[in-house]
Amino acid sequence: IKYSFKAICKENDGVHTYSIDEYFQLKYEESKAAVTMTAYTRDMEEDFRLTNIDSNNRSILLGVTDPDQVNWIENEKGYAVAFVVDDSVWFYNSRSEYISSVFGSNAVEAANATHSFTSSGIRLLKLDEETLTFAVFGRVQEGEREGQNGIALYQYQIDTGVLQEVVFIKADLEYEALKLQVGRLMYYVSERHMFYTLLGDSLLEVNVRTGAKKELVKDMPADLIYVSEDMTAVAFPDTSDLTAVKKIHLLNLENNKEYVIEDAGRNLNILSFLGDNLLYGSADAERVSKRADGTPNFYYSAFTIVNRDNSQVKKYEKSGFYISDYSLEQGKVYLTRVTTDPSLDIATASDANVIGGYMEASSDYISYL
């Protein structure tokens, strides 16, 4: 059970308001006909106040919040910032000392006992000299779209103080599902006026000026669409059958270029983005199978790392060895290796683990930082 409310506290420096979420985990014991609380957590975030701006020291006091979750962006010259506090977007120009509540709830609403809780997430996309662009996803709480779920793209004109909804993408998903998908990719290329996001089994490209929407990828399970850490690159296989992938599509969203990755007819499998670089494995067709539970099983001949322009960063391949598993840790890809050749570097006879004709070999690693 989630219980959300506002708390108002009068202190020496004025009124402080807090948004509080309390989570209760309950268990019903039928034998006792009783409900027991098994877990409780509380999240609290302080609403932003204009008095939190210290123009003399060019600092902004955010108050009670999670420092690891601060959502903010600055312009190229660093004198203007936008930030999110309590589902609200604020803009501050340190040169002119201008502060504006751009979007969302604020302390005044709380003091007036008007609740503006929304199941929404906010992503700040771009801040330049003239415009702040950001996206909001979740349930619309007011206006002509009240009650609808989806993604709204907003632009705030700094000179005039006008906020405009430029694109709305309706979605038949609840907030938590939206958060899992949309939250992975919301990227805006201001030079081309293009917005990119994931929705359902599709990768969408939206022209902000015309409102035209295009499915760059469709009918592909969302968990097979990989996104780089900086959201400038997306990768996906040519088929959702992971035992039959021959091509990987790599999209550079920044320059609108698509690359098709192949490896001499081998089967390919996307493994992960390492920051902004893509890691994938290559395996001969006869070394790809399905386990009893239907999940794919690979014995890779090679691991390759490429950047978003498909330029090779590193490739690992050693004759006679196959990679059966891997792990990522502190800038390294640790490789679990096997072999079918007993003359190679295998474990001692007493320790050797032979499964399906593969013998356990010594481990190895790739550095990628």
Salt bridges, closest charged atoms under 4 A:
GLU11 OE1 - HIS16 NE2 3.68
ASP13 OD1 - HIS16 NE2 2.80
ASP13 OD2 - ARG49 NH2 3.24
GLU22 OE2 - ARG42 NH2 2.62
GLU29 OE1 - LYS32 NZ 3.76
GLU46 OE2 - HIS16 ND1 2.57
ASP47 OD2 - LYS6 NZ 2.84
ASP86 OD2 - LYS6 NZ 2.63
GLU165 OE2 - ARG145 NE 2.86
GLU174 OE1 - ARG139 NH2 3.72
GLU258 OE2 - HIS249 ND1 2.76
ASP263 OD2 - ARG266 NH1 3.45
ASP263 OD2 - LYS315 NZ 3.84
ASP284 OD1 - ARG266 NE 3.46
GLU317 OE2 - ARG266 NH2 2.65
ASP364 OD2 - LYS318 NZ 3.19
ASP364 OD2 - ARG337 NH1 4.00
